[in-house]
Amino acid sequence: MPRSVNAVASRARRKKVLKLAKGNFGSRGNVWTVAKNTVEKGLTYAYRDRKNKKRTFRSLWIQRINAAARANGMTYSQFMGKCNAAGIKMNRKVLADLAMNSPKAFEKIVNTVK
């Protein structure tokens, strides 16, 4: 009896990986063993950097809030402390957006917490 090797499933698996590797340079895009390693590493980076992206954006928002707060005579630390004490429940994303796009509104918030 001939050996049964589910070729349909094997080919489908390989096609899926090669499709993900499409666009890579040289053999990374069309040689199975090289493409498999490239795709695995790429997916690892993608997972890691989805987490890092949140960290990076939070850092950016803090820098923007700090710059705007200092322009109004406060540090970031003082500003956030007084915001929490005053019960202002705005997250950093919204505060950074206000600081960038409508400085007058941000200035009103700073004057409120002073």
Backbone atoms as SQL, in Angstrom:
CREATE TABLE atoms (id INTEGER PRIMARY KEY, chain TEXT, resi INTEGER, resn TEXT, atom TEXT, x REAL, y REAL, z REAL);
INSERT INTO atoms VALUES
  (1, 'A', 1, 'MET', 'N', 0.854, -1.180, 0.000),
  (2, 'A', 1, 'MET', 'CA', 0.000, 0.000, 0.000),
  (3, 'A', 1, 'MET', 'C', 0.898, 1.241, 0.000),
  (4, 'A', 2, 'PRO', 'N', 0.596, 2.215, -0.870),
  (5, 'A', 2, 'PRO', 'CA', 1.453, 3.406, -0.948),
  (6, 'A', 2, 'PRO', 'C', 1.323, 4.266, 0.319),
  (7, 'A', 3, 'ARG', 'N', 2.401, 5.003, 0.562),
  (8, 'A', 3, 'ARG', 'CA', 2.441, 5.877, 1.739),
  (9, 'A', 3, 'ARG', 'C', 1.528, 7.085, 1.503),
  (10, 'A', 4, 'SER', 'N', 0.767, 7.461, 2.511),
  (11, 'A', 4, 'SER', 'CA', -0.145, 8.597, 2.392),
  (12, 'A', 4, 'SER', 'C', 0.477, 9.803, 3.092),
  (13, 'A', 5, 'VAL', 'N', 0.687, 10.871, 2.328),
  (14, 'A', 5, 'VAL', 'CA', 1.273, 12.086, 2.912),
  (15, 'A', 5, 'VAL', 'C', 0.374, 13.253, 2.578),
  (16, 'A', 6, 'ASN', 'N', -0.443, 13.702, 3.402),
  (17, 'A', 6, 'ASN', 'CA', -1.456, 14.704, 3.086),
  (18, 'A', 6, 'ASN', 'C', -0.855, 15.921, 2.363),
  (19, 'A', 7, 'ALA', 'N', -0.569, 15.763, 1.091),
  (20, 'A', 7, 'ALA', 'CA', 0.132, 16.788, 0.306),
  (21, 'A', 7, 'ALA', 'C', -0.683, 18.071, 0.186),
  (22, 'A', 8, 'VAL', 'N', -1.994, 17.935, 0.158),
  (23, 'A', 8, 'VAL', 'CA', -2.849, 19.108, 0.014),
  (24, 'A', 8, 'VAL', 'C', -2.661, 20.041, 1.214),
  (25, 'A', 9, 'ALA', 'N', -2.687, 19.475, 2.407),
  (26, 'A', 9, 'ALA', 'CA', -2.527, 20.278, 3.616),
  (27, 'A', 9, 'ALA', 'C', -1.114, 20.844, 3.707),
  (28, 'A', 10, 'SER', 'N', -0.115, 20.034, 3.363),
  (29, 'A', 10, 'SER', 'CA', 1.284, 20.495, 3.415),
  (30, 'A', 10, 'SER', 'C', 1.491, 21.673, 2.476),
  (31, 'A', 11, 'ARG', 'N', 0.976, 21.536, 1.261),
  (32, 'A', 11, 'ARG', 'CA', 1.134, 22.621, 0.291),
  (33, 'A', 11, 'ARG', 'C', 0.410, 23.882, 0.756),
  (34, 'A', 12, 'ALA', 'N', -0.782, 23.697, 1.344),
  (35, 'A', 12, 'ALA', 'CA', -1.548, 24.853, 1.824),
  (36, 'A', 12, 'ALA', 'C', -0.778, 25.583, 2.921),
  (37, 'A', 13, 'ARG', 'N', -0.161, 24.820, 3.835),
  (38, 'A', 13, 'ARG', 'CA', 0.640, 25.413, 4.906),
  (39, 'A', 13, 'ARG', 'C', 1.799, 26.221, 4.330),
  (40, 'A', 14, 'ARG', 'N', 2.494, 25.615, 3.377),
  (41, 'A', 14, 'ARG', 'CA', 3.640, 26.300, 2.775),
  (42, 'A', 14, 'ARG', 'C', 3.210, 27.543, 2.011),
  (43, 'A', 15, 'LYS', 'N', 2.096, 27.422, 1.287),
  (44, 'A', 15, 'LYS', 'CA', 1.607, 28.581, 0.520),
  (45, 'A', 15, 'LYS', 'C', 1.261, 29.744, 1.444),
  (46, 'A', 16, 'LYS', 'N', 0.686, 29.402, 2.612),
  (47, 'A', 16, 'LYS', 'CA', 0.307, 30.429, 3.580),
  (48, 'A', 16, 'LYS', 'C', 1.550, 31.190, 4.060),
  (49, 'A', 17, 'VAL', 'N', 2.605, 30.457, 4.368),
  (50, 'A', 17, 'VAL', 'CA', 3.839, 31.088, 4.842),
  (51, 'A', 17, 'VAL', 'C', 4.502, 31.879, 3.727),
  (52, 'A', 18, 'LEU', 'N', 4.541, 31.311, 2.516),
  (53, 'A', 18, 'LEU', 'CA', 5.174, 32.015, 1.396),
  (54, 'A', 18, 'LEU', 'C', 4.404, 33.284, 1.037),
  (55, 'A', 19, 'LYS', 'N', 3.091, 33.259, 1.236),
  (56, 'A', 19, 'LYS', 'CA', 2.306, 34.464, 0.984),
  (57, 'A', 19, 'LYS', 'C', 2.681, 35.563, 1.989),
  (58, 'A', 20, 'LEU', 'N', 2.908, 35.175, 3.256),
  (59, 'A', 20, 'LEU', 'CA', 3.321, 36.147, 4.264),
  (60, 'A', 20, 'LEU', 'C', 4.727, 36.689, 3.987),
  (61, 'A', 21, 'ALA', 'N', 5.559, 35.852, 3.335),
  (62, 'A', 21, 'ALA', 'CA', 6.943, 36.255, 3.068),
  (63, 'A', 21, 'ALA', 'C', 7.077, 37.059, 1.779),
  (64, 'A', 22, 'LYS', 'N', 5.970, 37.233, 1.083),
  (65, 'A', 22, 'LYS', 'CA', 5.998, 37.930, -0.204),
  (66, 'A', 22, 'LYS', 'C', 6.543, 39.345, -0.034),
  (67, 'A', 23, 'GLY', 'N', 7.436, 39.753, -0.925),
  (68, 'A', 23, 'GLY', 'CA', 7.979, 41.099, -0.866),
  (69, 'A', 23, 'GLY', 'C', 9.341, 41.159, -0.193),
  (70, 'A', 24, 'ASN', 'N', 9.774, 40.048, 0.442),
  (71, 'A', 24, 'ASN', 'CA', 11.093, 40.038, 1.054),
  (72, 'A', 24, 'ASN', 'C', 12.172, 39.916, -0.019),
  (73, 'A', 25, 'PHE', 'N', 13.394, 40.298, 0.334),
  (74, 'A', 25, 'PHE', 'CA', 14.496, 40.333, -0.628),
  (75, 'A', 25, 'PHE', 'C', 15.035, 38.930, -0.904),
  (76, 'A', 26, 'GLY', 'N', 15.280, 38.657, -2.156),
  (77, 'A', 26, 'GLY', 'CA', 15.951, 37.423, -2.561),
  (78, 'A', 26, 'GLY', 'C', 15.206, 36.173, -2.148),
  (79, 'A', 27, 'SER', 'N', 15.980, 35.212, -1.622),
  (80, 'A', 27, 'SER', 'CA', 15.404, 33.909, -1.305),
  (81, 'A', 27, 'SER', 'C', 14.468, 33.949, -0.095),
  (82, 'A', 28, 'ARG', 'N', 14.484, 35.053, 0.645),
  (83, 'A', 28, 'ARG', 'CA', 13.578, 35.150, 1.795),
  (84, 'A', 28, 'ARG', 'C', 12.120, 35.123, 1.353),
  (85, 'A', 29, 'GLY', 'N', 11.854, 35.465, 0.121),
  (86, 'A', 29, 'GLY', 'CA', 10.475, 35.531, -0.350),
  (87, 'A', 29, 'GLY', 'C', 10.003, 34.299, -1.080),
  (88, 'A', 30, 'ASN', 'N', 10.945, 33.407, -1.495),
  (89, 'A', 30, 'ASN', 'CA', 10.469, 32.284, -2.311),
  (90, 'A', 30, 'ASN', 'C', 11.068, 30.918, -1.970),
  (91, 'A', 31, 'VAL', 'N', 12.019, 30.840, -1.053),
  (92, 'A', 31, 'VAL', 'CA', 12.560, 29.550, -0.628),
  (93, 'A', 31, 'VAL', 'C', 11.927, 29.180, 0.710),
  (94, 'A', 32, 'TRP', 'N', 11.311, 27.998, 0.750),
  (95, 'A', 32, 'TRP', 'CA', 10.490, 27.608, 1.878),
  (96, 'A', 32, 'TRP', 'C', 11.216, 27.725, 3.216),
  (97, 'A', 33, 'THR', 'N', 12.407, 27.114, 3.333),
  (98, 'A', 33, 'THR', 'CA', 13.077, 27.079, 4.633),
  (99, 'A', 33, 'THR', 'C', 13.485, 28.474, 5.099),
  (100, 'A', 34, 'VAL', 'N', 13.949, 29.299, 4.179),
  (101, 'A', 34, 'VAL', 'CA', 14.365, 30.658, 4.530),
  (102, 'A', 34, 'VAL', 'C', 13.140, 31.510, 4.833),
  (103, 'A', 35, 'ALA', 'N', 12.101, 31.373, 4.018),
  (104, 'A', 35, 'ALA', 'CA', 10.873, 32.155, 4.210),
  (105, 'A', 35, 'ALA', 'C', 10.219, 31.819, 5.541),
  (106, 'A', 36, 'LYS', 'N', 10.254, 30.547, 5.909),
  (107, 'A', 36, 'LYS', 'CA', 9.642, 30.119, 7.176),
  (108, 'A', 36, 'LYS', 'C', 10.302, 30.833, 8.349),
  (109, 'A', 37, 'ASN', 'N', 11.634, 30.874, 8.356),
  (110, 'A', 37, 'ASN', 'CA', 12.363, 31.556, 9.434),
  (111, 'A', 37, 'ASN', 'C', 12.069, 33.052, 9.439),
  (112, 'A', 38, 'THR', 'N', 12.041, 33.650, 8.260),
  (113, 'A', 38, 'THR', 'CA', 11.774, 35.082, 8.141),
  (114, 'A', 38, 'THR', 'C', 10.386, 35.422, 8.683),
  (115, 'A', 39, 'VAL', 'N', 9.394, 34.628, 8.299),
  (116, 'A', 39, 'VAL', 'CA', 8.016, 34.889, 8.722),
  (117, 'A', 39, 'VAL', 'C', 7.871, 34.706, 10.231),
  (118, 'A', 40, 'GLU', 'N', 8.488, 33.656, 10.776),
  (119, 'A', 40, 'GLU', 'CA', 8.423, 33.441, 12.226),
  (120, 'A', 40, 'GLU', 'C', 8.991, 34.631, 12.981),
  (121, 'A', 41, 'LYS', 'N', 10.163, 35.093, 12.541),
  (122, 'A', 41, 'LYS', 'CA', 10.808, 36.209, 13.215),
  (123, 'A', 41, 'LYS', 'C', 9.969, 37.481, 13.043),
  (124, 'A', 42, 'GLY', 'N', 9.427, 37.671, 11.839),
  (125, 'A', 42, 'GLY', 'CA', 8.602, 38.850, 11.575),
  (126, 'A', 42, 'GLY', 'C', 7.358, 38.884, 12.449),
  (127, 'A', 43, 'LEU', 'N', 6.723, 37.728, 12.621),
  (128, 'A', 43, 'LEU', 'CA', 5.524, 37.667, 13.455),
  (129, 'A', 43, 'LEU', 'C', 5.875, 37.912, 14.926),
  (130, 'A', 44, 'THR', 'N', 7.056, 37.453, 15.337),
  (131, 'A', 44, 'THR', 'CA', 7.509, 37.712, 16.707),
  (132, 'A', 44, 'THR', 'C', 7.682, 39.204, 16.924),
  (133, 'A', 45, 'TYR', 'N', 8.330, 39.865, 15.965),
  (134, 'A', 45, 'TYR', 'CA', 8.531, 41.313, 16.053),
  (135, 'A', 45, 'TYR', 'C', 7.189, 42.042, 16.054),
  (136, 'A', 46, 'ALA', 'N', 6.257, 41.568, 15.226),
  (137, 'A', 46, 'ALA', 'CA', 4.951, 42.227, 15.127),
  (138, 'A', 46, 'ALA', 'C', 4.227, 42.166, 16.470),
  (139, 'A', 47, 'TYR', 'N', 4.275, 41.011, 17.129),
  (140, 'A', 47, 'TYR', 'CA', 3.619, 40.848, 18.431),
  (141, 'A', 47, 'TYR', 'C', 4.276, 41.763, 19.458),
  (142, 'A', 48, 'ARG', 'N', 5.616, 41.738, 19.492),
  (143, 'A', 48, 'ARG', 'CA', 6.350, 42.549, 20.469),
  (144, 'A', 48, 'ARG', 'C', 6.076, 44.035, 20.257),
  (145, 'A', 49, 'ASP', 'N', 6.077, 44.457, 19.006),
  (146, 'A', 49, 'ASP', 'CA', 5.982, 45.880, 18.728),
  (147, 'A', 49, 'ASP', 'C', 4.564, 46.417, 18.828),
  (148, 'A', 50, 'ARG', 'N', 3.566, 45.549, 18.817),
  (149, 'A', 50, 'ARG', 'CA', 2.212, 46.033, 19.120),
  (150, 'A', 50, 'ARG', 'C', 2.168, 46.508, 20.570),
  (151, 'A', 51, 'LYS', 'N', 2.913, 45.840, 21.438),
  (152, 'A', 51, 'LYS', 'CA', 2.993, 46.264, 22.838),
  (153, 'A', 51, 'LYS', 'C', 3.847, 47.532, 22.960),
  (154, 'A', 52, 'ASN', 'N', 4.976, 47.560, 22.250),
  (155, 'A', 52, 'ASN', 'CA', 5.892, 48.704, 22.328),
  (156, 'A', 52, 'ASN', 'C', 5.271, 49.976, 21.779),
  (157, 'A', 53, 'LYS', 'N', 4.375, 49.821, 20.805),
  (158, 'A', 53, 'LYS', 'CA', 3.720, 50.977, 20.202),
  (159, 'A', 53, 'LYS', 'C', 2.933, 51.753, 21.250),
  (160, 'A', 54, 'LYS', 'N', 2.243, 51.033, 22.128),
  (161, 'A', 54, 'LYS', 'CA', 1.465, 51.673, 23.190),
  (162, 'A', 54, 'LYS', 'C', 2.391, 52.437, 24.133),
  (163, 'A', 55, 'ARG', 'N', 3.540, 51.816, 24.447),
  (164, 'A', 55, 'ARG', 'CA', 4.529, 52.431, 25.325),
  (165, 'A', 55, 'ARG', 'C', 5.073, 53.712, 24.690),
  (166, 'A', 56, 'THR', 'N', 5.380, 53.632, 23.405),
  (167, 'A', 56, 'THR', 'CA', 5.949, 54.779, 22.690),
  (168, 'A', 56, 'THR', 'C', 4.965, 55.938, 22.634),
  (169, 'A', 57, 'PHE', 'N', 3.694, 55.646, 22.355),
  (170, 'A', 57, 'PHE', 'CA', 2.703, 56.712, 22.274),
  (171, 'A', 57, 'PHE', 'C', 2.461, 57.362, 23.623),
  (172, 'A', 58, 'ARG', 'N', 2.426, 56.558, 24.675),
  (173, 'A', 58, 'ARG', 'CA', 2.243, 57.125, 26.015),
  (174, 'A', 58, 'ARG', 'C', 3.395, 58.080, 26.328),
  (175, 'A', 59, 'SER', 'N', 4.605, 57.683, 25.968),
  (176, 'A', 59, 'SER', 'CA', 5.785, 58.525, 26.183),
  (177, 'A', 59, 'SER', 'C', 5.671, 59.838, 25.413),
  (178, 'A', 60, 'LEU', 'N', 5.189, 59.757, 24.180),
  (179, 'A', 60, 'LEU', 'CA', 5.006, 60.954, 23.350),
  (180, 'A', 60, 'LEU', 'C', 3.976, 61.892, 23.975),
  (181, 'A', 61, 'TRP', 'N', 2.859, 61.325, 24.452),
  (182, 'A', 61, 'TRP', 'CA', 1.818, 62.152, 25.078),
  (183, 'A', 61, 'TRP', 'C', 2.358, 62.859, 26.304),
  (184, 'A', 62, 'ILE', 'N', 3.147, 62.147, 27.105),
  (185, 'A', 62, 'ILE', 'CA', 3.709, 62.737, 28.317),
  (186, 'A', 62, 'ILE', 'C', 4.628, 63.899, 27.957),
  (187, 'A', 63, 'GLN', 'N', 5.441, 63.733, 26.914),
  (188, 'A', 63, 'GLN', 'CA', 6.340, 64.812, 26.489),
  (189, 'A', 63, 'GLN', 'C', 5.554, 66.037, 26.041),
  (190, 'A', 64, 'ARG', 'N', 4.475, 65.814, 25.320),
  (191, 'A', 64, 'ARG', 'CA', 3.668, 66.940, 24.832),
  (192, 'A', 64, 'ARG', 'C', 2.978, 67.661, 25.988),
  (193, 'A', 65, 'ILE', 'N', 2.447, 66.888, 26.922),
  (194, 'A', 65, 'ILE', 'CA', 1.784, 67.502, 28.082),
  (195, 'A', 65, 'ILE', 'C', 2.806, 68.282, 28.901),
  (196, 'A', 66, 'ASN', 'N', 3.985, 67.722, 29.072),
  (197, 'A', 66, 'ASN', 'CA', 5.036, 68.375, 29.844),
  (198, 'A', 66, 'ASN', 'C', 5.424, 69.703, 29.207),
  (199, 'A', 67, 'ALA', 'N', 5.600, 69.700, 27.889),
  (200, 'A', 67, 'ALA', 'CA', 5.983, 70.936, 27.187),
  (201, 'A', 67, 'ALA', 'C', 4.905, 72.004, 27.362),
  (202, 'A', 68, 'ALA', 'N', 3.641, 71.615, 27.210),
  (203, 'A', 68, 'ALA', 'CA', 2.542, 72.575, 27.336),
  (204, 'A', 68, 'ALA', 'C', 2.389, 73.049, 28.778),
  (205, 'A', 69, 'ALA', 'N', 2.580, 72.142, 29.730),
  (206, 'A', 69, 'ALA', 'CA', 2.458, 72.521, 31.141),
  (207, 'A', 69, 'ALA', 'C', 3.571, 73.492, 31.523),
  (208, 'A', 70, 'ARG', 'N', 4.781, 73.247, 31.051),
  (209, 'A', 70, 'ARG', 'CA', 5.905, 74.134, 31.349),
  (210, 'A', 70, 'ARG', 'C', 5.700, 75.511, 30.715),
  (211, 'A', 71, 'ALA', 'N', 5.059, 75.546, 29.557),
  (212, 'A', 71, 'ALA', 'CA', 4.760, 76.835, 28.921),
  (213, 'A', 71, 'ALA', 'C', 3.780, 77.643, 29.772),
  (214, 'A', 72, 'ASN', 'N', 3.006, 76.922, 30.613),
  (215, 'A', 72, 'ASN', 'CA', 2.050, 77.581, 31.505),
  (216, 'A', 72, 'ASN', 'C', 2.538, 77.630, 32.952),
  (217, 'A', 73, 'GLY', 'N', 3.827, 77.412, 33.162),
  (218, 'A', 73, 'GLY', 'CA', 4.408, 77.596, 34.486),
  (219, 'A', 73, 'GLY', 'C', 4.254, 76.444, 35.462),
  (220, 'A', 74, 'MET', 'N', 4.122, 75.217, 34.955),
  (221, 'A', 74, 'MET', 'CA', 4.039, 74.028, 35.819),
  (222, 'A', 74, 'MET', 'C', 4.866, 72.919, 35.202),
  (223, 'A', 75, 'THR', 'N', 5.248, 71.940, 36.021),
  (224, 'A', 75, 'THR', 'CA', 5.893, 70.758, 35.455),
  (225, 'A', 75, 'THR', 'C', 4.812, 69.710, 35.188),
  (226, 'A', 76, 'TYR', 'N', 5.179, 68.684, 34.454),
  (227, 'A', 76, 'TYR', 'CA', 4.243, 67.591, 34.153),
  (228, 'A', 76, 'TYR', 'C', 3.771, 66.936, 35.451),
  (229, 'A', 77, 'SER', 'N', 4.723, 66.681, 36.330),
  (230, 'A', 77, 'SER', 'CA', 4.426, 65.993, 37.576),
  (231, 'A', 77, 'SER', 'C', 3.434, 66.792, 38.430),
  (232, 'A', 78, 'GLN', 'N', 3.689, 68.075, 38.567),
  (233, 'A', 78, 'GLN', 'CA', 2.783, 68.932, 39.344),
  (234, 'A', 78, 'GLN', 'C', 1.404, 68.970, 38.693),
  (235, 'A', 79, 'PHE', 'N', 1.402, 69.132, 37.372),
  (236, 'A', 79, 'PHE', 'CA', 0.140, 69.243, 36.632),
  (237, 'A', 79, 'PHE', 'C', -0.720, 67.997, 36.813),
  (238, 'A', 80, 'MET', 'N', -0.113, 66.810, 36.616),
  (239, 'A', 80, 'MET', 'CA', -0.886, 65.571, 36.727),
  (240, 'A', 80, 'MET', 'C', -1.351, 65.337, 38.166),
  (241, 'A', 81, 'GLY', 'N', -0.502, 65.685, 39.125),
  (242, 'A', 81, 'GLY', 'CA', -0.891, 65.544, 40.522),
  (243, 'A', 81, 'GLY', 'C', -2.088, 66.402, 40.860),
  (244, 'A', 82, 'LYS', 'N', -2.062, 67.647, 40.398),
  (245, 'A', 82, 'LYS', 'CA', -3.177, 68.559, 40.688),
  (246, 'A', 82, 'LYS', 'C', -4.431, 68.197, 39.899),
  (247, 'A', 83, 'CYS', 'N', -4.245, 67.649, 38.699),
  (248, 'A', 83, 'CYS', 'CA', -5.405, 67.182, 37.917),
  (249, 'A', 83, 'CYS', 'C', -6.130, 66.072, 38.680),
  (250, 'A', 84, 'ASN', 'N', -5.351, 65.120, 39.195),
  (251, 'A', 84, 'ASN', 'CA', -5.961, 64.015, 39.946),
  (252, 'A', 84, 'ASN', 'C', -6.633, 64.527, 41.215),
  (253, 'A', 85, 'ALA', 'N', -5.994, 65.475, 41.891),
  (254, 'A', 85, 'ALA', 'CA', -6.559, 66.024, 43.124),
  (255, 'A', 85, 'ALA', 'C', -7.850, 66.795, 42.837),
  (256, 'A', 86, 'ALA', 'N', -7.881, 67.490, 41.677),
  (257, 'A', 86, 'ALA', 'CA', -9.060, 68.278, 41.317),
  (258, 'A', 86, 'ALA', 'C', -10.170, 67.413, 40.733),
  (259, 'A', 87, 'GLY', 'N', -9.864, 66.144, 40.483),
  (260, 'A', 87, 'GLY', 'CA', -10.876, 65.224, 39.954),
  (261, 'A', 87, 'GLY', 'C', -11.075, 65.338, 38.454),
  (262, 'A', 88, 'ILE', 'N', -10.087, 65.854, 37.745),
  (263, 'A', 88, 'ILE', 'CA', -10.178, 65.926, 36.277),
  (264, 'A', 88, 'ILE', 'C', -9.774, 64.570, 35.723),
  (265, 'A', 89, 'LYS', 'N', -10.729, 63.875, 35.126),
  (266, 'A', 89, 'LYS', 'CA', -10.509, 62.506, 34.667),
  (267, 'A', 89, 'LYS', 'C', -10.265, 62.461, 33.156),
  (268, 'A', 90, 'MET', 'N', -9.261, 63.195, 32.688),
  (269, 'A', 90, 'MET', 'CA', -8.896, 63.145, 31.272),
  (270, 'A', 90, 'MET', 'C', -7.646, 62.322, 31.124),
  (271, 'A', 91, 'ASN', 'N', -7.630, 61.426, 30.143),
  (272, 'A', 91, 'ASN', 'CA', -6.433, 60.617, 29.964),
  (273, 'A', 91, 'ASN', 'C', -5.347, 61.402, 29.222),
  (274, 'A', 92, 'ARG', 'N', -4.162, 60.837, 29.192),
  (275, 'A', 92, 'ARG', 'CA', -3.012, 61.530, 28.616),
  (276, 'A', 92, 'ARG', 'C', -3.172, 61.782, 27.119),
  (277, 'A', 93, 'LYS', 'N', -3.854, 60.876, 26.443),
  (278, 'A', 93, 'LYS', 'CA', -4.058, 61.029, 24.996),
  (279, 'A', 93, 'LYS', 'C', -4.863, 62.294, 24.711),
  (280, 'A', 94, 'VAL', 'N', -5.923, 62.500, 25.437),
  (281, 'A', 94, 'VAL', 'CA', -6.792, 63.666, 25.246),
  (282, 'A', 94, 'VAL', 'C', -6.070, 64.946, 25.663),
  (283, 'A', 95, 'LEU', 'N', -5.371, 64.894, 26.799),
  (284, 'A', 95, 'LEU', 'CA', -4.631, 66.068, 27.262),
  (285, 'A', 95, 'LEU', 'C', -3.553, 66.478, 26.258),
  (286, 'A', 96, 'ALA', 'N', -2.857, 65.489, 25.695),
  (287, 'A', 96, 'ALA', 'CA', -1.808, 65.778, 24.705),
  (288, 'A', 96, 'ALA', 'C', -2.419, 66.375, 23.445),
  (289, 'A', 97, 'ASP', 'N', -3.587, 65.873, 23.055),
  (290, 'A', 97, 'ASP', 'CA', -4.267, 66.408, 21.876),
  (291, 'A', 97, 'ASP', 'C', -4.666, 67.861, 22.112),
  (292, 'A', 98, 'LEU', 'N', -5.193, 68.146, 23.292),
  (293, 'A', 98, 'LEU', 'CA', -5.545, 69.530, 23.629),
  (294, 'A', 98, 'LEU', 'C', -4.301, 70.421, 23.636),
  (295, 'A', 99, 'ALA', 'N', -3.218, 69.912, 24.205),
  (296, 'A', 99, 'ALA', 'CA', -1.981, 70.690, 24.284),
  (297, 'A', 99, 'ALA', 'C', -1.460, 71.041, 22.902),
  (298, 'A', 100, 'MET', 'N', -1.617, 70.111, 21.953),
  (299, 'A', 100, 'MET', 'CA', -1.103, 70.333, 20.596),
  (300, 'A', 100, 'MET', 'C', -2.053, 71.206, 19.764),
  (301, 'A', 101, 'ASN', 'N', -3.337, 70.854, 19.778),
  (302, 'A', 101, 'ASN', 'CA', -4.269, 71.435, 18.816),
  (303, 'A', 101, 'ASN', 'C', -5.082, 72.621, 19.338),
  (304, 'A', 102, 'SER', 'N', -5.263, 72.715, 20.654),
  (305, 'A', 102, 'SER', 'CA', -5.977, 73.881, 21.186),
  (306, 'A', 102, 'SER', 'C', -5.339, 74.312, 22.508),
  (307, 'A', 103, 'PRO', 'N', -4.243, 75.062, 22.391),
  (308, 'A', 103, 'PRO', 'CA', -3.509, 75.483, 23.595),
  (309, 'A', 103, 'PRO', 'C', -4.342, 76.329, 24.557),
  (310, 'A', 104, 'LYS', 'N', -5.326, 77.071, 24.034),
  (311, 'A', 104, 'LYS', 'CA', -6.178, 77.898, 24.901),
  (312, 'A', 104, 'LYS', 'C', -6.965, 77.015, 25.872),
  (313, 'A', 105, 'ALA', 'N', -7.522, 75.925, 25.361),
  (314, 'A', 105, 'ALA', 'CA', -8.288, 75.006, 26.198),
  (315, 'A', 105, 'ALA', 'C', -7.381, 74.359, 27.237),
  (316, 'A', 106, 'PHE', 'N', -6.176, 74.004, 26.832),
  (317, 'A', 106, 'PHE', 'CA', -5.222, 73.407, 27.771),
  (318, 'A', 106, 'PHE', 'C', -4.847, 74.415, 28.857),
  (319, 'A', 107, 'GLU', 'N', -4.694, 75.668, 28.437),
  (320, 'A', 107, 'GLU', 'CA', -4.353, 76.727, 29.404),
  (321, 'A', 107, 'GLU', 'C', -5.473, 76.891, 30.440),
  (322, 'A', 108, 'LYS', 'N', -6.727, 76.768, 29.997),
  (323, 'A', 108, 'LYS', 'CA', -7.861, 76.849, 30.931),
  (324, 'A', 108, 'LYS', 'C', -7.813, 75.717, 31.957),
  (325, 'A', 109, 'ILE', 'N', -7.445, 74.513, 31.485),
  (326, 'A', 109, 'ILE', 'CA', -7.334, 73.372, 32.403),
  (327, 'A', 109, 'ILE', 'C', -6.226, 73.643, 33.418),
  (328, 'A', 110, 'VAL', 'N', -5.091, 74.172, 32.945),
  (329, 'A', 110, 'VAL', 'CA', -3.979, 74.464, 33.849),
  (330, 'A', 110, 'VAL', 'C', -4.405, 75.504, 34.887),
  (331, 'A', 111, 'ASN', 'N', -5.106, 76.540, 34.441),
  (332, 'A', 111, 'ASN', 'CA', -5.567, 77.573, 35.383),
  (333, 'A', 111, 'ASN', 'C', -6.591, 77.022, 36.378),
  (334, 'A', 112, 'THR', 'N', -7.385, 76.069, 35.939),
  (335, 'A', 112, 'THR', 'CA', -8.373, 75.437, 36.822),
  (336, 'A', 112, 'THR', 'C', -7.687, 74.683, 37.947),
  (337, 'A', 113, 'VAL', 'N', -6.608, 73.962, 37.623),
  (338, 'A', 113, 'VAL', 'CA', -5.962, 73.131, 38.655),
  (339, 'A', 113, 'VAL', 'C', -4.968, 73.911, 39.506),
  (340, 'A', 114, 'LYS', 'N', -4.569, 75.086, 39.073),
  (341, 'A', 114, 'LYS', 'CA', -3.583, 75.886, 39.848),
  (342, 'A', 114, 'LYS', 'C', -4.158, 76.318, 41.168);
